C-alpha cells in the first residue's frame, strides 16, 4: 500500500498542470466574455474541472510530501495555497452557475475575483516551482554581482586549498570538510532548503541531524548516515547526492569517513590528527605539462609557413593561446639533413618537431640545436646512432625524445643526464639491451625501452 501511495504522490508534478491550465483558460475566457456574458456556463464548467483537478493535485501533493521526506516548513505555504486555490475554484464555479449557493459572492465584481484568483494560482505555482527547482531557479544564470543587488543569497563553491608544502596547517573542518559539504550537499541541506529536516552548513546543524535523528555517530563512519548514504550504489534511492546532483569524488568520501573516524572535530588542523598525506594528493595543485616553454614569442610570418607547407611539411599552431608551432614531416619521408634549412624562418616558434620516418642522420643533430624552444623531438625510424647526441644538450627546453626503431647505441645513454630538462626518452628497438622503464639521473629522467614482460595469470593456462 505504501508503494502505491508513493507512486500516486509522484504523479503530482504531472497532475498539478491540469488545474493551472483549466483556471488560466477560465480567467482568459471570462475576461474575453466580460461584456457579452455568452460563455458564462462554459466558464463555470471550466472552473469546476479546475476545482476537481486542483483537489486531486492537493491529494497527490500531500502524498508526495509525506512519502519523500520533505520538512513541513518547506511545503506548508505551497500546501495551504494549493488548498485555497481548489476552494477558490469551487467558489468561482458556484458564482457563475445559475443556482448560486453563496449569493453574497455576486456582490463582488467578477474582475476583482478573477484578478485575485490569478494572483492566488500564480503564488501557488511559484512556491511549487521553488520546491522543484529551488527558489533561485529563474535568477540562477545571472552573475553573482547582479543577484546580490537583487537581494538573493549568492552560492559560491568553496575551493579546497592544499599544497604539498603546507597541507598539514590546513584546518580539518573549515579547510576541507566544510567546502566538501558546501559544494556537494548544502544546495539541498542548507539554509534555503533542508530536505528531511537536515542542514549541513553549520556545526550546530550537523550535530542536530534531521527528522530521523543524528547523521553522525562519532568515531564510527559505517554507522553514520552522513557517510553511509555516500557509499550506497548509485541506483539506490537513498544514495547521496541524488542522481541529478554532482556526485562526490572518491577522495572526498574518504575524507568524510576520516573526519568522522577522528571524532568529527570542528577544531584542529590536518597535522594535528596524523592523517596520511595520500588522502589529500588529489587536492594538490596539478602541474600542467605543456608541449612548449612558458614563454611569450612573436608570431611566425604567414608567408614563411606557407612556403614550408609547399614542401609537404605540415605546420600547425599548438593552441589558441600561444604562437608555438608543431611541425611534422610525416608527408615528406624524403626529408634529409640538407632540407633543415627550409625550417630556419620559424626556428624560434618550433616547439614540437616530428622527423620520424625521414632520411636524416646524426649530422642533423647539430642543426636541431639551433631550435631554442624545442620541447618534443621525434626521431623514430631514422638512422640516428647517437654519435652527435651531445649537441642536443644545448636545448634547455627539450623534455621528450623519441628514438625508437633507430640504431641508437647504448654507449651514448650515459649522456642523457647532461640534458637540462629531459624527462622521457623512448628507446624501444634500438641497439640497447635494457627493457621496461629505467630511471636515470636520480629519477629525473625515465628511459622507456619497451619489451615489457607481464606476469602470468591463472587464466593463461586455460585451454579453450
Secondary structure as GFF3:
##gff-version 3
##sequence-region A 1 464
A	DSSP	alpha_helix	2	9	.	.	.	ID=ss1
A	DSSP	alpha_helix	12	32	.	.	.	ID=ss2
A	DSSP	alpha_helix	40	68	.	.	.	ID=ss3
A	DSSP	alpha_helix	72	96	.	.	.	ID=ss4
A	DSSP	three_ten_helix	103	107	.	.	.	ID=ss5
A	DSSP	alpha_helix	110	133	.	.	.	ID=ss6
A	DSSP	alpha_helix	144	149	.	.	.	ID=ss7
A	DSSP	three_ten_helix	167	169	.	.	.	ID=ss8
A	DSSP	alpha_helix	172	172	.	.	.	ID=ss9
A	DSSP	pi_helix	173	177	.	.	.	ID=ss10
A	DSSP	alpha_helix	178	184	.	.	.	ID=ss11
A	DSSP	three_ten_helix	195	197	.	.	.	ID=ss12
A	DSSP	alpha_helix	203	208	.	.	.	ID=ss13
A	DSSP	three_ten_helix	221	223	.	.	.	ID=ss14
A	DSSP	alpha_helix	225	228	.	.	.	ID=ss15
A	DSSP	alpha_helix	250	261	.	.	.	ID=ss16
A	DSSP	three_ten_helix	270	273	.	.	.	ID=ss17
A	DSSP	three_ten_helix	277	283	.	.	.	ID=ss18
A	DSSP	alpha_helix	302	309	.	.	.	ID=ss19
A	DSSP	beta_strand	314	317	.	.	.	ID=ss20
A	DSSP	beta_strand	325	328	.	.	.	ID=ss21
A	DSSP	three_ten_helix	337	346	.	.	.	ID=ss22
A	DSSP	beta_strand	350	354	.	.	.	ID=ss23
A	DSSP	alpha_helix	364	368	.	.	.	ID=ss24
A	DSSP	beta_strand	376	378	.	.	.	ID=ss25
A	DSSP	three_ten_helix	389	394	.	.	.	ID=ss26
A	DSSP	beta_strand	400	402	.	.	.	ID=ss27
A	DSSP	three_ten_helix	410	418	.	.	.	ID=ss28
A	DSSP	beta_strand	424	426	.	.	.	ID=ss29
A	DSSP	beta_strand	437	440	.	.	.	ID=ss30
A	DSSP	beta_strand	445	448	.	.	.	ID=ss31
A	DSSP	three_ten_helix	458	461	.	.	.	ID=ss32
###
